[in-house]
Amino acid sequence: MRAFLLSAPLIVAISAGALAQAPDPGVVLSPLPSPNLTQGDRPSDYLRAAQGALAAGRSGEAQQALEMAQTRILDRSVPLGQTNNPSDSPTVRQISQALQALAAGDRASSMQAIQAAIGSATAQGL
């Protein structure tokens, strides 16, 4: 019985800590603002939109435009059996770098990566 009494406060403390960290189920996260582009636009158009949004201080819109550009580049045909192979596209890597820099709050590095991605995407006809 003594072991139960000693462990009960610990269980209560752990449970209270877990409840304090649980997200509020009533909170609904709004989606990121989307750039003003159409579905048929090229990845380079989304990259330019990201560049403009970031320059204007709209980081949420820049993030959304970068993610949309990356999705369009990753939408590709691959041989059967190679669907798990990641893309080796330099543009995809540059967009990933831009997103990482944006998440870290490094606007200058994000802009540099976006500019590099625009050049790479344009060179590929994307």
ZAVO-990975 format. One record per residue: residue in three letters; x, y, z of N, C-alpha, C in turn. Coordinates in steps of 0.02 Angstrom, whole numbers, padded with zeros to 5 digits, always signed. Layout:
ALAXYZXYZXYZ;...
***
This chain:
MET+00041-00059+00000+00000+00000+00000+00043+00062+00000;ARG+00100+00060+00034+00144+00118+00038+00170+00137-00032;ALA+00187+00088-00074+00212+00102-00142+00158+00138-00182;PHE+00096+00120-00173+00042+00153-00208+00036+00226-00187;LEU+00043+00239-00124+00037+00308-00099+00094+00352-00124;LEU+00153+00323-00130+00210+00361-00154+00205+00374-00230;SER+00177+00326-00267+00174+00334-00339+00113+00374-00361;ALA+00061+00377-00321+00000+00413-00340+00015+00487-00353;PRO+00052+00522-00308+00067+00593-00323+00107+00601-00388;LEU+00151+00554-00401+00190+00558-00462+00145+00550-00523;ILE+00098+00504-00521+00052+00494-00576+00009+00556-00586;VAL-00014+00586-00532-00055+00646-00537-00014+00703-00567;ALA+00049+00710-00547+00092+00763-00573+00105+00754-00648;ILE+00118+00692-00667+00131+00678-00738+00068+00692-00779;SER+00010+00670-00754-00052+00681-00790-00068+00755-00796;ALA-00057+00793-00744-00070+00865-00746-00023+00900-00796;GLY+00040+00878-00797+00088+00907-00845+00068+00891-00917;ALA+00044+00831-00929+00023+00812-00996-00038+00851-01017;LEU-00085+00860-00971-00144+00899-00988-00128+00972-01001;ALA-00080+00999-00965-00061+01069-00975-00029+01080-01043;GLN+00002+01029-01072+00035+01036-01136-00009+01016-01195;ALA-00066+00986-01182-00110+00964-01236-00138+01025-01272;PRO-00143+01023-01338-00171+01080-01374-00245+01087-01359;ASP-00269+01148-01360-00339+01162-01348-00379+01136-01408;PRO-00425+01088-01397-00462+01060-01454-00508+01111-01488;GLY-00522+01167-01455-00564+01218-01484-00527+01266-01530;VAL-00460+01262-01531-00421+01307-01572-00416+01280-01643;VAL-00434+01320-01691-00429+01301-01761-00377+01345-01794;LEU-00327+01313-01823-00274+01350-01856-00298+01370-01926;SER-00288+01432-01943-00309+01454-02009-00254+01436-02060;PRO-00274+01424-02122-00224+01407-02173-00181+01468-02189;LEU-00122+01453-02216-00078+01507-02238-00110+01544-02297;PRO-00099+01609-02302-00126+01645-02360-00093+01621-02424;SER-00132+01612-02475-00107+01588-02539-00089+01646-02586;PRO-00039+01636-02628-00023+01687-02677-00079+01692-02729;ASN-00084+01748-02761-00137+01759-02810-00116+01731-02878;LEU-00115+01665-02883-00097+01630-02945-00149+01578-02960;THR-00149+01554-03021-00196+01502-03041-00162+01433-03039;GLN-00202+01381-03042-00176+01313-03038-00127+01297-03095;GLY-00136+01328-03153-00094+01312-03210-00027+01348-03212;ASP-00014+01391-03164+00048+01429-03164+00108+01383-03151;ARG+00165+01404-03176+00226+01365-03170+00258+01373-03101;PRO+00301+01326-03082+00336+01332-03018+00375+01398-03012;SER+00405+01421-03067+00443+01484-03065+00397+01543-03048;ASP+00333+01539-03069+00286+01592-03052+00273+01593-02976;TYR+00268+01533-02947+00258+01529-02874+00320+01553-02837;LEU+00379+01539-02865+00441+01562-02834+00445+01639-02836;ARG+00425+01668-02891+00424+01742-02896+00373+01771-02847;ALA+00316+01737-02840+00266+01759-02791+00294+01755-02720;ALA+00331+01703-02706+00362+01696-02640+00413+01751-02628;GLN+00451+01767-02679+00500+01820-02674+00466+01887-02659;GLY+00413+01902-02695+00376+01964-02685+00344+01967-02616;ALA+00314+01912-02595+00282+01910-02530+00332+01919-02474;LEU+00389+01886-02480+00441+01893-02428+00469+01964-02426;ALA+00478+01994-02485+00503+02063-02488+00453+02111-02455;ALA+00389+02094-02459+00337+02137-02429+00324+02119-02356;GLY+00360+02071-02330+00352+02052-02259+00295+02005-02246;ARG+00269+01972-02297+00215+01924-02289+00244+01853-02289;SER+00273+01834-02233+00309+01770-02230+00262+01710-02237;GLY+00201+01714-02213+00154+01659-02220+00137+01646-02293;GLU+00126+01699-02330+00112+01693-02401+00174+01667-02439;ALA+00233+01690-02418+00295+01667-02449+00303+01592-02437;GLN+00290+01569-02376+00296+01498-02361+00247+01458-02403;GLN+00186+01480-02408+00136+01444-02448+00157+01441-02521;ALA+00181+01496-02549+00203+01497-02619+00262+01450-02630;LEU+00309+01448-02582+00366+01402-02588+00343+01330-02586;GLU+00298+01314-02541+00272+01246-02537+00235+01226-02600;MET+00198+01273-02629+00161+01258-02690+00209+01248-02749;ALA+00262+01288-02752+00312+01280-02804+00346+01211-02798;GLN+00364+01194-02738+00398+01130-02726+00353+01071-02744;THR+00289+01076-02727+00242+01023-02743+00237+01014-02819;ARG+00235+01069-02856+00230+01064-02928+00292+01034-02959;ILE+00349+01047-02931+00411+01018-02957+00416+00944-02940;LEU+00392+00926-02881+00395+00856-02860+00343+00812-02895;ASP+00293+00842-02925+00242+00805-02962+00273+00785-03029;ARG+00300+00725-03031+00337+00703-03090+00325+00629-03102;SER+00340+00607-03161+00335+00536-03178+00401+00502-03161;VAL+00395+00444-03130+00454+00404-03115+00440+00331-03134;PRO+00492+00294-03151+00483+00224-03169+00455+00183-03110;LEU+00415+00134-03125+00387+00090-03075+00443+00060-03033;GLY+00434+00059-02969+00485+00033-02924+00533+00085-02898;GLN+00529+00146-02926+00574+00199-02903+00535+00257-02871;THR+00474+00243-02851+00432+00296-02823+00455+00320-02755;ASN+00495+00281-02721+00521+00301-02655+00587+00340-02659;ASN+00615+00346-02719+00677+00383-02727+00663+00457-02725;PRO+00697+00494-02680+00685+00566-02677+00710+00601-02739;SER+00682+00659-02752+00703+00699-02809+00774+00724-02798;ASP+00813+00724-02852+00880+00752-02847+00884+00821-02880;SER+00826+00853-02888+00822+00918-02920+00855+00972-02877;PRO+00900+01011-02907+00931+01065-02869+00878+01117-02849;THR+00827+01125-02889+00774+01174-02872+00738+01153-02809;VAL+00723+01089-02802+00690+01064-02742+00734+01076-02681;ARG+00799+01064-02687+00845+01076-02631+00846+01150-02613;GLN+00848+01193-02663+00849+01265-02650+00785+01289-02617;ILE+00729+01262-02638+00665+01280-02606+00665+01256-02533;SER+00691+01196-02522+00696+01171-02452+00739+01216-02410;GLN+00795+01239-02438+00838+01286-02402+00802+01351-02387;ALA+00763+01375-02436+00725+01438-02425+00674+01429-02369;LEU+00640+01371-02369+00591+01358-02317+00624+01352-02248;GLN+00681+01319-02245+00717+01313-02181+00740+01380-02156;ALA+00766+01422-02200+00789+01488-02180+00729+01530-02158;LEU+00673+01524-02192+00613+01561-02174+00589+01540-02105;ALA+00589+01475-02092+00569+01450-02027+00615+01474-01971;ALA+00679+01483-01987+00727+01507-01938+00726+01583-01930;GLY+00685+01616-01972+00682+01689-01968+00739+01724-02005;ASP+00775+01688-02046+00831+01716-02084+00806+01737-02153;ARG+00779+01796-02156+00748+01821-02218+00798+01828-02275;ALA+00858+01852-02260+00908+01862-02312+00929+01796-02344;SER+00941+01744-02304+00959+01679-02332+00901+01649-02371;SER+00841+01659-02347+00782+01634-02382+00777+01668-02450;MET+00787+01733-02453+00785+01770-02517+00839+01745-02565;GLN+00899+01731-02539+00953+01705-02582+00934+01637-02611;ALA+00906+01594-02569+00887+01527-02592+00830+01532-02643;ILE+00783+01577-02632+00728+01587-02680+00756+01610-02747;GLN+00802+01658-02745+00831+01684-02806+00867+01628-02844;ALA+00904+01587-02808+00939+01530-02840+00887+01481-02870;ALA+00833+01469-02833+00781+01423-02857+00747+01451-02920;ILE+00737+01516-02922+00707+01547-02982+00752+01536-03042;GLY+00817+01547-03034+00864+01536-03088+00866+01464-03110;SER+00865+01418-03063+00867+01347-03079+00803+01324-03113;ALA+00746+01347-03087+00682+01328-03116+00674+01356-03187;THR+00696+01418-03196+00691+01450-03262+00735+01414-03312;ALA+00795+01394-03290+00841+01358-03334+00812+01290-03356;GLN+00771+01261-03313+00741+01195-03328+00674+01203-03364;GLY+00654+01264-03377+00590+01276-03411+00530+01266-03366;LEU+00542+01270-03302+00488+01263-03254+00461+01331-03237;
***
